[in-house]
Amino acid sequence: MKAIRNITILFNILMLAALGALILWYHKTEPGLAPTVSYSDAELAVYKKTWDSIREEVFQNREMTLRLLTLFWGAVVLLGNLLIFLVYRFQVKPVREMESFAAEISKGNLDVALPIHRGNLFGNFTESFDRMRGALKASKERELAAEKAKQEMVAELSHDLKTPVATIRATCEVLDLKFRTEIEKCENDLTRLKSAASKASNRADSTEAEDIASKELYLETLRNNLEKVGFIYNKTDIINELVGGVFRATLDDMEEIKIEPVENPSSIIEGYFRGLKDYGNIILENHIPECLLYFDRIRMEQVIDNIVGNSCKYAGTDIHVSFAEIEGNYIKITIRDAGPGVPESELPLLTEKYHRGTNAAGKQGYGLGMYLVNHYMEHQGGGMEYYNDGGFVVELALKKV
């Protein structure tokens, strides 16, 4: 563009110089009488008489020549500028457009289209270049879709791992308590056997010795099992940290977790609660009305698991669950514990991503449970409310078919 501008300026300067030269020539070549030093008076009189007769015609021809030269100059200026414009319009401008187009492509902007001028030198090339842009855009869209699907899958798997890991932890805690109780009982029995044998004769008979050896072997087995249970329990902490890191990173990058609510029988909901008996004592106060509900099975199971898991973690009391039909063609699920509840100042923040309350110190978690519950319920066409009322209460609404 700068080169075309410079050429245009130079051309017009040269043409103005030519016009100036033409005007200068016109004024310097004005016709007149030649010096008369060599003519006699009679000859000079004849010369003047002849000049007067042709003077008007000479000046007319001179004016006509000037007009023709001026018209020719104007035509050259006009045609020259027109030629420069046409060269720019059909040869230079497409190159400039391609330069701008290439700059946008280098920035990753594949939505900008390249104008195609079939009449210029680069017509076929620009068309091929624009087809390449379309192919790149389609490829990028496929790549983004694949990346999003991968992120969704990783997020789903990461979150789904929380349930079996929590079950393993709960089982380890039960086994730990059972083994410790059994070890204590076995140690007491072994102490009693050794004391009885010592008091009897300071020498144990074969039966008593076998009993003592058997108890010692059993005690050793219990201690080994307790150690293994502790090892498994500690590994669940590591798994939780690793899964939490992956889930947090994936959830930050992904736009939305896939949720597909479909028609399901309401009885499935009761089954979800009955399957969480390892968390604690879950009391179903009534049965859910028989109907069809809209929900995503995997997401709904995660919703219930998160709510019940939080109640067990922070309240540690019995959990009461009740079902009711409400106006607007919905089923309401009320989940209630008898714990201290959530501080009123923290209630509005409960569904914020990564928020953990003041009572979360020393407890496993990522601050995502209630955020996901709210997210899942909204995208299933339902909703969630929560409040304190003699404990923490969560109400879920599922839409009926």
LUMNUVEX-486352 format. One record per residue: residue in one letter; x, y, z of N, C-alpha, C, O in turn. Coordinates in steps of 0.05 Angstrom, whole numbers, plus 5000, padded with zeros to 4 digits. Example, Ala and Ser with C-alpha at 12.3 -4.5 7.8 and 13.67 -1.06 7.14 Angstrom:
BEGIN
A526448865156524649105156526449345156528549345169S525749555142527349795143525850015157526850235161
This chain:
BEGIN
M501749765000500050005000501750255000501150444986K503950255015505750485017507150524990507450754981A507950314977509250334951507350454930508250624914I504850364930502850474911502450774916502250924897R502250844941501951134948504251294938503951514927N506751194942509051344933509151364903509951574892I508451154889508451164859506351364850506951514831T504051364862501951564854502851844858502452014841I504151894881505152174887507252244866507252474856L509152064861511352124843510252174814511152364801F508352014806507152044779505852324777506252464757N504252394797502952654795504852894797504353104785I507052864812509053074813510353104786510753334776L510952884772512152894746510253024726511153174709M507752954728505753064709505353364714505053524695L505453454739505353744746507853884735507654114725A510053754737512553874725512353894695513154094683A511153694682510753714653508853934646509254074626L506753974662504854194657506254464660505854644645G507954484681509454734684511254794661511555014652A512554584651514354614628512754704603513754864587L510354594600508654664578507854954579507955094558I507155054602506355334606508755514601508555724588L511055434611513555594607514255614577514955824567W513955384564514455384535512555564520513355704501Y510055574529508055734515508756024517508456174497H509556104541510156394544512756474531513056704522K514656294530517256364519517356354488519256454476T515356234477515356204447513156374435512056304414E512556604448510456784436511456904410513657014410P509956874387510956974361511057274360509457414373G512857384345513157674342514957734318515857554304L515557994313517258074291520158024297521058074320A521557934278524457894281525858164282524658364273P528358184291529858434291529958554262530258414243T529758814260529458954234531959094225531859264208V534159034237536659184230537559144202538959314191S536858924189537858854162535758914141536258854117Y533559024148531359084129531259384123531859554140S530559444098530059724090527359804099525659644107D526860054097524160154105521960034088519859964098A522460014062520459904044519859604051517559514051E522159464055521859174062520459144089518758964093L521059314108519859294135516859354133515259234147A516159534116513259604113511759364102509559294110V513059234081511758994070511558774090509558634092Y513758734106513858524127511658564148510358374156K511358814157509358864177506558824166504758724180K506158904141503558874129502858574127500658494132T504958414119504458124117503958004145502157834148W505558084164505157974192502358044203501157874215D501458284198498858354208496658184196494658134208S497058094171495057934158494957644168492857514168I497257544178497257264187497457234218497257014228R497657464232498057454261495757314275496157144293E493357384268491057274282490856974278490256824297E491456874254491356594249493556444264493156224274V495956564266498156444282497456414311497856204323F496256624322495556614351493256404355493256274376Q491456384337489256184339490455904339489655734354N492355854321493655594319495255534345495255304355R496555744355498055704380496255634404496955464420E493955774405492055714427490955434423490555294443M490355354399489355084394491354874402490754664414T493954924396496054734403496254714434496554494444L496054934448496154934477493854774489494154614507R491454814478489154674488489454374483488854204500L490454294459490754014453492853884472492453664482L495054034475497153924494496153904522496753714537T494454104530493354094557491353854560491453714580L489753814540487853584540489453324541488753134555F491553314525493253074525494453024553494552794562W495353244565496553224592494453124612495052944628G492053234611489953144629489252854625488752704644A489152774599488552494593490652304604490052094615V493152384601495352224612495152204642495551984653V494552434656494252434685491952244693492252084711L489752284680487352114687487851824682487351654699L488951754658489451474651491651354669491451124677G493651524676495751414693494751354721495351144732N493151534733492051474759490051244758489851084777L488551234736486651004733488150744732487350544743L490350744716491950504714493150424741493150184749I494150624756495150564783492950444801493450254816F490550564800488250464816487550174808487050004825L487450124782486749854773488849644782488149424790V491349724780493549544789493149484819493449264828Y492549694834492149664863489649484869489749304885R487549554854484949424860485049124853484048954868F486249054831486148774822488648614827488548364824Q490848734833493348584838494448624866495148434879V494548874875495848924901493848874924494648754944K491348964921489448934943489048644951488948584975P488748454932488448174940490848074956490547914975V493248174949495548094965495448204993496048065013R494448454996494148575022492048425038492348385062E489848345025487748195039488847925049488247835071M490547805032491647545040493647585063493747415081E495047805063496847865085495347905111496047795132S493148055110491448095134490147835143489947775166F489247675123488047415128490047235142489347095162A492547225132494547055144495147135173495646965190A495047405178495547495205493347405224493947325247E490847415215488647315231488847015236488346925259I489546865216489846575219492046515239491746335255S494246665238496446625257495646675286496746565304K493546845289492546905316490546695325489646695348G489846505307487846305313484946375307483146225314N484646605294481946695286481146565259481946665238L479746345260479046195236476246265226475246145207D474946465238472246545229472346755207470346795193V474546895205474847105184475046975157476646785153A473447075138473346955111475147125092475347365095L476446995073478147135054476547195029475547015016P476147455022474747524997476047404973478447414970I474447294956475447154932474847324907472547384902H476947404893476747564868477747384845480147364841R475947264831476747074811478147204787479547064772G477747464783478847594760481747674762483047754743N482947654786485747734789487647504788486847274785L490247574789492247374786492147154807492946924802F491147224831491147034854488446914859487946804881G486546924840483846834844483646544854482446494874N484846364839484746084846486246024872485445854888F488446174876490046134900488446214925488446074945T487146444924485546534947483246344953482646304976E482046234932479846044937480945794951479645694970S483245694943484445464956485245534985484945375003F486245774988487045865015484645875034484845805057D482345975024480045995040478845715047477845665068R479145525027478245255033480045135055479044985072M482645205054484445105075483545215103483545075123R482645475103481645595128479245435139479045375162G477445365120475045215129475744945140474644855160A477744815127478644555136479944575164479544405181L481544785168482844825194480744885215481044785238K478745045209476645105228475144855236474544805260A474444685216473044435222474744255240473744125258S477344245233479144075248479444175277479444015296K479544445280479744555307477244505323477344445347E474944525310472444465324472244175333471344115355R473243995316473243715324475243665347474643505365E477443805346479443775367478343885394478643755415L476944115393475744225417473644045428473344005452A471943935410469843745419471043505432470043405453A473243395420474543165431475743225458475643065477E477043465460478243555486476143585507476543515530K473843705500471643745519470543475528470043435552A470243285509469243025516471242885535470442745554K473842915530475842795547475742915575475942775595Q475443185576475343315602472843225618472943185642E470543205604468143115617468542835628467642775650M469742655611470142385620471942375644471342225663V474142525644475942525667474642635692474942525714A473042845688471542965711469542765722469342735747E468142625704466142425713467542195728466642115750L469742095716471041875729472241955756472241805776S473442195756474642295781472542315803473042235826H470242435796468242465817466942195824466342145848D466642025804465441765810467241595828466241425843L469841635827471641485844471341555874472041405891K470141795879469841875907468041685922468541635946T465941585910464041405924465341145932465241075956P466640995914467940745923470240795942470640635961V471641015939473841075958472741135985473841046006A470441285986469141336012468141086025468341046049T467140896009466240636019468540486030468340356052I470840486016473240346026474140466052474840316071R474140726054474940856079473040776102473940716124A470440786096468540716117468840426126468740356150T469340246106469839966113472339926130472439766148C474440076122476940066138476540156166477640036185E474840366170474340466197472840256213473440216237V470940116201469439906215471339676222471339566244L473039586202474939366207476939446229477639286245D477839696228479739786248478639766276479939666294L476139856279474839836305474439546313474839476336K473639376294473139096300475738956308475838806328F477939006293480438876300481538976326482638816342R481339236332482339336357480839216381481939146401T478139196377476539066398477338776402477638676425E477738636380478438356381481238316393481738126408I483138506386485838486397485738526427487138386442E484238726435484038776464482938536479483938456500K480838406467479638176480481637936480481937796500C483137906457485037686456487337726476488237536488E488237976478490438036498489537976526491037866542N487038046532485937986559485737686564486437586585D484737536543484537246546487337116549487736936565L489237226534491937106535493237166563494536996574T492837406573493837466600492537286621493837196639R489937246617488537076637489536786636489836666656L489936676611490936406609493736376621494236186635K495436566615498136546626498136566656499736426670S496436746666496336776696495236526709496236436729A493136396696491936156708493935926707494135776726A495535906685497435686683499735726703500735536714S500535976708502636026727501835976756503435876771K499336036762498435986789497935696794498235606817A497235536774496535256778499035096787498934956807S501135106772503434926779506135046769508134906769N505935296761508335416749509235266725511435306714R507535086715508234936692505634866677504034716688A505334966653502934926639502934646626504934556616D500534506627500334256613500134306583500134536574S500034086568500134116539497734256528497934416509T495334216539492834346529493034646534492434806516E493834726558494135006563496235136546495935366537A498434996541500535106524499535136495500135336482E497934946486496734966459494835206458494835356438D493235246479491435476479492935736478492235926464I495035746494496635996495497936046467497936276458A499035836455500335866429498335946408498836116390S495935826410493835896390492936186393492636326374K492636276419491836556423494036746413493436956402E496536676418498736846409498836866379499237076367L498336636365498236636336495936796326496136956306Y493636766339491236916331491637216335490837376319L492937286358493537566364495437686343495037916334E497437536335499237626314497837676288498337866273T495937486281494437516257492737766257492537906238L491437816280489738056283491438306280490638496267R493838306292495538546290496438596261496538816252N497038376247497838396219495438506202495838676185N493138406207490738496192490138796198489438946181L490538876224490139156232492139336217491439556208E494539236215496639396201495939426171496239636160K494939216159494139226131491739406126491539556107V489839396145487539576143488439876145487540046131G490339926164491440196166492840286141492740516132F494340096128495740156103493740226081494140416066I491540066079489440126059488140396064487640556046Y487640446090486340706097488040936089487041136079N490640916095492441136087492641176057492941396048K492440956042492540976013490141116002490241255981T487841086016485441226006485841536008484741685992D487341626028487941916030489542006006488942215994I491441845998493041915974491341915949491542095933I489641715947487841705923486041945923485542065902N484942025946483242255948484642505939483542675924E487142535947488742775939489242775909488942985896L489942545898490542535869488042585853488042745834V485842455861483342485846482342775849481342885830G482642885873481743155877483243355859482043535848G485943315857487443485839486643475810486343675797V486143225801485243185773482543305769482043445749F480743265788478043355785477943665785476443785770R479543785803479544075805480544205779479344385768A482844095769483944205744482044165721481744345704T480743935719478943875697476444045699475444145679L475344085723472944245726473444535720471644675710D475844635725476544905718476544945688475845165678D477544745673477844775644475344715629474944825607M473644545639471344455623469044655626468744785647E467444675605465244865606462944745621461544895636E462344495617460044375630460244075630461043955611I459443955653459343655654456743565641454643685644K457043355626454743255611452543145629453142975646I450143245626447843155642445543095623444743265608E444442855625442342765606440042645622439842405625P438142815631435842705645433942565627433342665605V433042325635431042175620428942065639429142105663E426941935628424841825645425841575661426941395649N425441585687426241365704424141315726422741505734P423741065734421841015756422841135782425141125788S420941235798421641365823422941175843424441265861S422340915841423440725860426440715861427640635880I427740805839430640805838431740985859433840935871I430341205865431341395885431541265913433541305926E429541105920429740965946432140775946433440755967G432640645924434840465922437540605927439340495939Y437740855917440241005922440741045952442941015962F438641115967438941155996439540896010441240886028R438240676002438740416015441640316010442740176026G442740405988445440315981447640465996449940405993L446840666013448840826028448840746058449540916075K448140506064448040416092450740436106450940456131D452940416090455540436102456140706114457940736131Y454740916105455141176116454141206144455341356160G452041066151450841096177447941006177447040866158N446441086196443641006199441841196183441441426191I440841106160439141266143436241156146435740926139I434541326155431741246161429941366140429641606137L428641186125426641266105423941276119422741076126E422841516123420441556138417941466123415941406135N418041466096415841376080416941286053419341316048H415141186036415941106009415441325989413641485993I417141335969416741535948414341465931414041225925P412641655924410341585907411241455880413141545868E409741255872410441115847409741295823407441365819C411741355808411341525784413941515767415841385774L413841655745416241685729417441965733415942165734L420041985736421342235741423542285721424642095709Y424042545716426242615698428842655714428942825731F430742485710433442525722435442355708434842155694D437942435711440242285701441142095724441842185746R441141835719441641645740444341685754444441685779I446441725738449041755750449142015766450242015789R448142235755448242495769446542495794447342605815M444242365793442442355816443642195839443342265862E445041975831446341815852448641985865449041965889Q450042135849452042315860450842525879452042595899V448542635871447242835887446642725915447342845935I445342495916444542365941447042295957447142325982D449042185944451542105957452842345970453842325993N452942575956454242815967452842915991454042986011I450142925990448643036012448842856037449342956059V448342596033448542416055451342396067451742396091G453342396048456142386057456842626074458242606094N455942866066456443106082455143096109456343176129S452642996110451242976136452742786155453042846179C453642566144455142376161457842486170458642446193K459142646152461742756159461542976179463142986198Y459543156177459443396194457443376217457843506237A455443206214453443186235453842926252453742936277G454342706238454742446253452342346267452542206287T449942416257447442326270445842156250446642116227D443542056260441741916241440742116220440542356224I440242006196439342176174436442086167435941846162H434642276167431842216161431142316133431842536125V429842136118429142196090426142166087425041966096S424842366075421942346070421342436041422942586030F419142346031418342406003415442526003413842446020A414942715985412242835984411842945955413743025942E409342945947408643075921408043365927406743435947I408943545910408443825913407343945888407343815867E406244185890404944305867407044365845409444395850G405944365821407744405798408744155786410644155770N407543925794408343665783411143585790412743505773Y411843605817414543535826414343345850412243335864I416443195854416743035878418943165895421143225885K418343215921420343335939421543125956420242955968I424243125958425742945975427043115997428643295991T426343056022427443206045429443036059428842806068I431943136062434042986076434843156100435643386097R434643036124434943196149436843046168436542806172D438743196180440343076202439743236227438243436227A441043156249440543286275443143406285443543426310G444843496267447443606275447243906281445044016284P449544036284449544316291448644506268448244746272G448444396244447744556221450044726210452344686218V449444906192451445076179451045356191448845456192P453245496198452945776208451445946187451845926163E449646106197447846266180449546446160448646486138S451746536169453446716152454646556129455346676109E454746296131456046136110453946006091454745896071L451446016098449345886082449345986053449145826034P449546256048449446346020451846246003451746245979L454046176017456446086003456645785999458645695987L454745646008454945356009455145225981456445015978T453945355961453945235934456145365917456145315892E457945525928460045645913462245435909462845275926K463545445885465645255879468045295897468945515901Y468945065909471345055926470945185953472845205968H468445255960468045375987467945156008466444956004R469445186029469244996052468745166077470045366081G466945066093466145206117468245196139470245066137T467745346160469545366183469745096198471645046212N467644926195467644666209468944446192468744216199A470244526169471444316152474344256158475444076145A475444386178478244346184478744056193477243946209G480743926181481443656188479743446174480143206180K477843526157476043336144476643336114477243546102Q476443096102477043066073474843216057472543226065G475643326035473743466018475043676000477343756005Y473643755979474643945960472944195957473544375941G470744215972468944445970467344435944466544645934L466844195933465344175908462644025911461044035893G462243895934459843725937457243875932455743795914M456744085947454144235945454044395919451944435908Y456444485909456444615883455444425861453844505845L456344175862455543985841452643905845451143865826V451743885871448943815876447144025863445243955849N447644275868446044495857446244495826444144525813H448644455815449044445786447444225773446044265753Y447643985785446243745774443243785775441843715756M442243885798439343905801438144105781436044055769E439544335777438544535758438444425730436544485715H440444265722440544165695438843915691438743805669Q437543825712435643605709432743705710430843555711G432443975709429844095709428544105737426244165740G430144055757429144075785430344305800430944515788G430844265826431944485842432744385869432244155876M433944565885434844485911434544725930435144955922E433744675955433644875976435044756001434944506004Y436144926018437444816042437245036064437145276058Y437044936089436745116111437344966137437644726137N437445116159437744996185435044976199433445166199D434444736211431944706226432344466245431544246238G433644516267434244296286436344116274436543876281G437944216256439944066241440044186213438844396208F441444056196441644156168439644006151439443756152V438144156135436044036118436544106089437044346082V436343916072436443956043433943846030433043626035E432644016013430243935999430943925969431744125958L430443695956430843665927428143645914426343515924A427943765890425443745874426143615848427843715833L424743395842425043255816422443275801420243245812K422643335775420243365758419143105750420542915742K416443085753414942845744414542855714414443065701V414242615702413642595674410742665669409842665646
